[in-house]
Amino acid sequence: MYMVLRELKSNLKSLFFWSLGILFIVGDGIVEYEGFQKSGNAISSIIGAMPESLQIILNMDGLDITDILDYYTVFFAYLVIRCAVHSVMLGSSIIAKEERDKTAEFLLAKPISREKIILLKLVAGIIQLSMINAIAWISTFIGISFYEEGKGMEIALLMMGLYLVQSIFLLIGTAIAAVCRSPKITMSLSAGVLLILYIASIMRSLYSGLDFLHYLTPFAYIDAHQLINGEGFDGLLIGIAIIVMAALFTITLRGYSRRDMTL
């Protein structure tokens, strides 16, 4: 428990500002919907005149932007990206910071195994992800309820999907940090992987010949439009996500246990 509290305390400032950021992003997004709603057919005509490829990149293809749930589906893609950035940065930092801040010696002097250390760090990470997700969930529910009530289930499904993506990127960050020899480049490398996976998700949407990328990028594991229409999650993709998380967890555990720490 001490280790978990220590980890939470060390990330308290970062968590506070990320929480404020997510709250602001959701609030601002909901406020902006007012303008789209009032514009009516005008904004729909503008979007319809866009090239199909641009609509796909902006996640606007086939959606009525004047409908609150369709609008939120577009906005949700940007919320997922921001939460993924937080998750991968958090994952890489909970391992790399001990060496970067020269606190690894103090940590390893404790009478607990490395396996337990990393497990407790992951628990602290999951708590932080849960807090970010809860803030996004509550603010989204309140915001959408101003325009349309009775959408609690759709919002719940979206936030469950968001939490899945958050969890995968947390483990991507920890796995990279666990095997990377230089803590100085860990965060940059993690951010690079996130960027590649995001570009892969866009390329998959644009080119039918790249459909296989659907199974490789976490951004494709959830379909917001599918979720708000009550179609639920794709069982195959959820299964792949579980396998990916199990593999990343194993890499994290073994990599950290065998890591030569810079004291």
Buried (B, 14 or more C-beta within 10 A) or exposed (E): EEBBEBBBEBBEEBBEEBBEBBBEBBBEBBEEBEEBBEBEEEBBEEBEEBEEEEBBBBBBBEBBBBBBBBBBBBBBBEBBBBBBBBBBBBBBBBBBBBBBEEBBEEBEEEEEEBEEBBBBBBBBBBBBBBBBBBBBBBBBBEBBBEBEEEBEEBBEBBBBBBBBBBBBBBBBBBBBBBBBEEBEBBBEBBBEBBEEBBEBBBEBBEEEEBEEBBBBBBBBBBBBBBBBEEEEBBEEBBEBBEEBBEEBBEBBBBBBEEBEBEE
